[in-house]
Amino acid sequence: MLSLRLLYMPLEVVVLISPGYTDKPRQKEAEPAFKFIGNVHGDEPVGREVLMHLANWLCDNYLKDPLATLIVENMHLHILPTMNPDGFALRWRGNANDIDLNRDFPDQFFSANNDINSRQPETRAIMNWVKQEHFTASASLHGGALVANYPWDGTRDTGKHYYGCPDDKTFRHMASVYSQSHYNMSLSKEFEGGITNGAFWYPIYGGMQDWNYIHGGCFELTLEISDTKWPKAAELPVIWEHNRMSMLNLLASLIKSGVHGRIFAADTGRPIPGLVMIKGIDSKVRASRAFGDYHRIIVPGKKYEVMASMEGFRSKSTHIVLEQEAVSLDFILDPDGVDGQMKLLRSDYDCRCDNDKMFHVREAHLWLYLLVVCGILALYLVFKRKAASRLLAFRYSPRRPVAV
């Protein structure tokens, strides 16, 4: 069963979202999660229209089309057609406060955006969403060009030049999947292969895709899907058809490729939220806390050393050869001594006791000790009283002759 939920958020954010296009609505599963976001800029409405077409197509073709069925049954797909409804209504780039939302996220190079309380409500809503859902990958849809853009979006020296992130090869692969499946994106004369590094095109700071990758472990692309920002209504079905296979193939690649698995504790058999790393790539993907599942996107056709680790456990690594199909790889980690087991217990119960709460706990223990001591003292007094009575009775009773 597929379901859609209309969620109205306070202030400026209106979100039309599925709780995951999935065969098990509202249920958490050990599956990769992907999100599409449209209309980040109010004057770029094509994305919102294309995403509504995608939602309808999935609902209409589930159990009829193999690709639709594959996506619905093997991943959680979240669709946010409009991130900036106020800007759309006003027909300008920013939100109602005239703030460019794709410059409003905390940035790795400049600390000006790091004050969360100063962020726009739309920005905070996306940040909370990413922290809540544990996304594997995502894409935001824009207009005004025809290209698949990937991190980094900015540079340390603010210059305009290629500045790749640790997963540069993986991002190039993801962008190429989209571009090569598009009607004409890969034929671009401006962008080789229809893809571009963001900083090489033009640097921006406070962008959403870089923040997703750094803080959410979410591999996000910025997709420019229409040269015209405000096309005629009659052109929208054509734009949808030009992007349909690109969107579907990007989603399917998340299922058909990469390394997927779960991490367990050897002593308890329970899933644990460990970290997964690829040797030679300076980035980490964390497994989910609920299922211990991880989904690591990497370029197919290569050999990799995959390592899993977690505080309190001994790390493990293994070598794989990733062909065109996905590799399933589970890790069972051995506890690293007694301290490691205690750390795991603290992590599982997630106890964050402040000093005041700790005082109340200790106070409760003190009263328990006093109660036990009082009970022992009472028993002692009763016993002593009975013993004294027996002594008096013996002292005043007739003496018997002693046999010699």
MARKERO-152457 format. One record per residue: residue in one letter; x, y, z of N, C-alpha, C in turn. Coordinates in steps of 0.05 Angstrom, whole numbers, plus 5000, padded with zeros to 4 digits. Layout:
N
AXYZXYZXYZ/...
//
This chain:
404
M501749765000500050005000501850255000/L501050444983502450704983500750914996/S501951095009500451305023501851575020/L500351785020501352055020500352205045/R501852375056501052525079501552825074/L499652985079499853275076500553385103/L502853495106503853605132504153905130/Y502654045147502854335148504754415171/M506954545165508854625185508454915192/P509154995216508755275225510355475209/L509555725210510855945197510755915167/E513055885154513055905125513255645110/V513455415124514055175111511555005107/V510854945082508754755076509954515062/V509654285073510954045062508953845054/L509153755029507553525019509553305018/I509153105034511152895037509952625041/S511152415031510352145037511952065062/P510751895079512251785101514251575091/G514851595065516551405051514751265031/Y515451295005514051124985515150844990/T513550675001514450415010512050225011/D512649965011510549765013509549735041/K510849865061510049845089509950135100/P507850285094507750565103507950595133/R509450795141509750875169511350675186/Q512550475173514150275187517150325181/K518750315201521650335197522650065187/E524450065168525749825157528649875152/A530149655150533049675145533549715115/E532649945105532750005077533950285073/P535250335050536350605045534050805042/A534551055050532551265048533551485029/F531851585012532551794993530452014994/K531352264991529352484990529852654965/F527652744953527652944932526453204943/I527753424938526753684947526553874923/G524253994919523854184897523254464907/N523454654888522654934894524155054917/V526755004919528455124939528455434935/H528655504910528455784902525555834891/G524356044902521556094894521056134865/D523156244851522756304822523756064805/E524055824817524755584802522755364808/P520355384796518055214803518054944788/V519754904769519654664753519954414771/G521654424790522154194807519654094822/R518054284832515654204846513654064828/E513554154803511654024784512653744776/V515253714771516453454764516153254787/L516453344812516253164834513353074838/M511453244832508653154833508052944812/H509252974789509052774768510252504777/L512552524791513952284801512152144821/A510952294839509252164860506952024847/N505652154828503352024814504251784798/W506551804785507451574769508051334786/L509251374809509851144827507251014837/C505351184845502751074854501350924832/D501451024808500050894786501350644776/N503950624779505450404767506550194786/Y506050224812506950024831505549764826/L507149554825506249274818505549244789/K505949454773505549434744508249464729/D509849654738512349704725514649594744/P516549444732518649324749520349534764/L520849764751522549964764521050094787/A518450154783516850274804516650084828/T516249824822516049624843518649594858/L520849594844523549574856523949804876/I523350044868523750284885521950274909/V519450214905517550224928518150004948/E518949774940519349544958522149534970/N524049694961526749664971528049914982/M526450124984527550374995525350545006/H526050745022524150945032524651205016/L522751275000523051514983521251734995/H522451965001521052195012521052414991/I518752534987518452744966517453004979/L518953214975518253484985518153664960/P515753694948515553854923516354144927/T515754264950516354544953517654594980/M520054704980521354785005520755085010/N519855224989519555514991516955604979/P514655534991512055614980511655914980/D512756064999512356355000513756484977/G516256394971517656504949516256444922/F515156214920513656134896511256324893/A509756374915507456544913508156834906/L510556914915511457184910513057214883/R513656974872515056964846517857094848/W519157044872521957134874523656914886/R526256954886528156744893528156654922/G528156854940528256794969525556724981/N525556685007523056635020521556895027/A519656885045518057125052519857335064/N522157245077524057445088526157525068/D525757435043527657495021530457385027/I530557155038533057015044533356785025/D535656765012536256534994536756295011/L534956095010535155865027537555685021/N538555704997540855544989543455684996/R543355885013545656025024545356045054/D543455895065542655945093543555715112/F544855505102545655285118548455335131/P549055215154551755235165553855145145/D556055295143558055245123560655155135/Q562154985121564654875132566855085132/F566755285115568955475112568455735127/F565855815130565256065143563256025166/S563956125189562356075213559956255216/A559556445197557356635200554656495201/N554356265188551856125187551455925209/N553355905228553255685247551355725270/D550255965273548256025294545555915285/I544755685296542355555287539855725291/N539855875313537556045319537156265299/S539256335283538956545263538156435236/R537856175234537156045208534156085203/Q533456085178530656105170529055855179/P526355885183524855645192524955415172/E525055485146525255275126527855115129/T530055265133532655145137532654965161/R531655055183531654895208529954645204/A527754675189525954445185527454225169/I528954305149530454105133532653985151/M534054135166536154035184535053825203/N532753885216531553705234530653445220/W529653485196528753255180531053065174/V533253175166535653015159536652865184/K536652995207537552865231535652645240/Q533152675234531152485242531052235225/E531352265199530752045180533051875172/H535551955176537851795169537951735139/F538051945123537951915093540651815083/T540451645062542951555049543751755027/A541851845012542452034990540052204985/S540452414968538252594962538952764938/A537052924929537453114907535453334909/S536453584904534653814902534453904873/L532053984866531554054838531254354834/H532854454814532954744809532354794779/G532255044772531855124744533655344736/G534055374710535755584699538155484685/A538555214685540855084671540154794668/L541954644655541454364651544154214657/V544354134683546854014692546453884719/A547953674725547953544751550453644767/N549953784789552053914805552653744830/Y555153724837555953564861558053714877/P558453634903560253784921563153764913/W564853954924564054164942562954404926/D561154554940560054794927561855044931/G563555034951565355264956568155174960/T569955364962572855304966573855454990/R576055355001577255475025578255755019/D579355794995580456054988578456234973/T575956144971573756284958574156314928/G576156174917576656194888574856004872/K574656064846573055904828574855694815/H574855454826576355234815575254974825/Y576154754813575154494821576054434850/Y574054354867574654294894572954054902/G574253824900572753574905572653494934/C570553354942570253254969571452974970/P571652854994572952594996571652384978/D568952404974567552214957567152314929/D569152464918568852594892568152394870/K569552164870568951964849566151854851/T565251814875562451714879560451924869/F560952174876559052384867559152414837/R561452394825561552404796559952174783/H560151944796558551714786555551764788/M554751864811551851924815550852134796/A552452344792551652554773551452444745/S553352274738553352154711550951974707/V550151824727547751654725545351824717/Y545052064730542852234723543152354695/S545552454690545952594664545652404640/Q546852164642546751974620543951864615/S542251874635539551774632537651994622/H538552244622536952464613536752484583/Y534652614574534252634545536552774531/N537552994542539753134529541753264548/M541653214574543453344592546353274586/S546953024580549652934576550853044550/L549153164533550153274507550853574510/S550953674535551453954540554154034528/K554154274516556654394506558054564527/E556554634548557654794569558954624591/F557754394597558654224618559353944607/E561853864609562653614598561153384611/G559753224595558253004605555653084619/G555153344620552753444634552953444664/I555453444674555853454703557953664710/T557853764735559853964743560353964773/N562754014781563354064809562354344815/G561054384838559754634844561754864845/A563954834858565955054861567255124834/F567354924817568554974790566655144773/W564055094778562055254763561855534774/Y561055564799561255824813560955754843/P562755854860562655784888560355914902/I559055764920557055864938557655764966/Y556555904986557055835014554455835029/G554155635047551555595060549655435044/G550755275026549155105008548054855023/M545854755013544554525026545954265020/Q547054224996548253964990550853915006/D552454115010554854075026554154015055/W552154155066551354105094550353815097/N548753725078547753445079549953245081/Y552053285064554253095063555853095089/I556453335099558153365123556653285148/H554253375152552853345178550853115178/G549953035154547952825153548952565142/G551452565131552352325117550652255093/C549352455083547452425061548652535035/F548852365014550152434989548052584972/E548352844970546353004956547453134931/L545753124910546353264885544553504882/T545453704868543853934861543253914831/L540753864823540053814795538754054782/E539954164762538754374746537354234723/I534754234723533254064704531854214682/S532154474680530754624659532254884654/D532854934629534155184622532355424628/T529755384625527855594630526655574658/K526755794673525755784700522655774701/W521355924683518455924683517455834655/P517555584650516655484624513555504622/K512555484598509655474595508555214606/A506055224614504754984626504854744607/A504554804582504554584562507254444560/E509354574569511954454567512654274591/L511054284612511654134637511653834632/P509653724618509753434613512253344598/V513253514580515653444565518053444583/I518253644601520453654620520453414638/W518053334647517753094663518852854649/E518052814624518952584609521952584604/H523152824601526052844597527552764623/N526252804646527552754671526652494685/R524552364674523452134688525451914691/M526751814670528551594673531051674689/S531851924688534052014705533451974734/M531052064742530252044770529951754779/L528751594762528351314769530951154770/N532751204751535351064751537051154774/L536951404782538451494805537451354830/L534851324833533751174856534550884855/A534250764831534850474829537850414834/S539550604827542450564831543150544861/L541550664878541950654906541350364917/I539650224903538949954910540749744897/K541249794871542749594855545749594859/S546849804870549749834873550449904901/G553149924906554149994932554349754951/V554949824976555249614997553049665018/H551649455024549449465043549649245064/G548949305088549149105109548249205136/R548849045157548149115184550549065202/I550649195225552749155245551549055271/F552648835281551548715306553748695327/A552948685352554748625374554948325378/A557348225380557747935381556647815407/D556747965429555947855455552947845459/T551448045447548548055451547047995426/G548248015403546847965378545148205370/R545248425385543648655379544948835358/P543348975342544549165323545749405337/I547849515326549149745338549749955317/P549750215324550150435305553050485300/G554450295288557350335283557850505258/L560450555254561350705231562550525209/V561950595184563050445162564850625146/M567350535140569250695126570450525103/I571150665082572550545059575450645059/K577350465059580150535060580850715036/G582150945042582851135022580851355017/I578551335031576451545028575951655056/D576551905060576352035086573552125092/S571651935094568951995102567751745115/K565751785132564551565147561551565144/V560351335143557451305143556651155168/R554751265182553851135207551450955203/A551450725215549150545214546950655231/S544550575226542250675241542250555269/R541050695288540950595315538850375318/A536650395302534450195305535149925294/F536449915271536949655258539949595254/G541649795258544549765253545049735223/D543249825206543649805177545150045166/Y546949985147548450195133548150155103/H548550375088548250365059550450555048/R552550435037554850595028555050604998/I554750844986554850874957557850894949/I558650734931561450744920561250674890/V563350744876563450694847563750394841/P562050284824562349994818564849944800/G565549684799567749594782570449634795/K570649644822573149684836573349504860/K575749484871576249334896576349534919/Y575249454941575249624965575849464990/E576949615009577249505037575149655054/V573249505065571049615080571549555110/M571349755127571849725156569449825171/A568749675193566649765211567849795238/S566950005253568050055279565950175297/M566350155323564650285342566150295369/E565750515383566950545409566250315427/G568250195440567749975458567849705444/F568449695418568649445403571149445387/R572049205380574349175362573449205333/S574949365319574249415290574749165274/K573249145252573648925233573749045204/S575248915187575349005159575448755141/T574648805116574648585096574948715069/H575848555050576148655022573748545005/I572848724988570648644969571348734941/V570048604922570148694894567348764886/L566949024881564249124875563949124844/E562448944834561848944805559449134800/Q557749064782555449234776553049184795/E553148964810551048904829551948984857/A549949034875550549114902551748874918/V553348944938554548744955553248764983/S552448534994551248525021553448435040/L554048595060556248545078555448625107/D555148425124554548465152557148455169/F557148605191559448595210558448505237/I559948325250559448255278561948335294/L561648535311563848645326564048535354/D566548465362567048355388567448585408/P566348565432566748775452569648795459/D570549045465573349085472573649095502/G573148865516573448845545571048945560/V571248955587569049025604568249315600/D570249495596569649775593567849815568/G568449665547566949685522564049605526/Q563549385542560849305547559349515564/M560649635583559349845599558650085582/K560450155563559950385545557550315527/L557350065518555049985502552450015517/L552449925543550049945558549250235562/R551150405568550550685571549450805545/S550550715522549550815496546750715491/D546250455497543650345491541450485507/Y541950525533539950645549539850945547/D542051055535542151345529541451515553/C542751445576542151595601543651855602/R542252075605543552335607542652455634/C543752355656542952445682544552685691/D543152905698544553135708545053105738/N546353295749547153275777544753265796/D542653415789540253415806538953145807/K538753015783537552755782539252545796/M541852575793543652395807543352415837/F542952665847542652705876540152555886/H537952575870535452445878535852135879/V537352035860537951745859539451665884/R541551815891543151755914541551785940/E539751985940538052035964536151795968/A535151685946533351455948534851215959/H537351185950538950965961539450995991/L539951236000540451296028538051226045/W535751296037533251226052532950926054/L533650786032533450496032535250376053/Y537750476054539650376074538650436102/L537650666108536550736134534350556142/L532550486123530350316128531250036136/V533249936123534349676129535649676157/V537249876163538549906189536449916212/C534350066208532150086228530849816233/G530449666211529249406213530949216229/I533549216224535449046239535449126269/L535449396274535549486302532949406317/A530749416303528149336316528249036323/L529248876304529448586310531248526333/Y533448686335535348646357534048716383/L532548936385531249006410529148806418/V527648696399525648486406527048246417/F529248156404530747926413531947966441/K532948206446534148276472532048276494/R529748366488527548376508526748096516/K526547916496525747636502527947506518/A530447556512532647436526532647526556/A532047776560531947886587529747756604/S527447706591525247586605525947306614/R527347156596528146886603530146886627/L531847076627533847096649532547146676/L530547326677529147376701527647136711/A526346996692524846756700526746546712/F529046516701531046326711532046406739/R532446666742533646766767531746716791/Y529146736787527246706810525946426810/S526746236796525645966796527045796818/P525745586830527045416850529545276839/R531645266856534145146847533844836850/R534844706829534944416830537644326841/P537544086853540143986863542043916841/V544443966845546443916825547743636830/A547643486811548843216814551843236812/V553143096830556043106830557142846818/
//
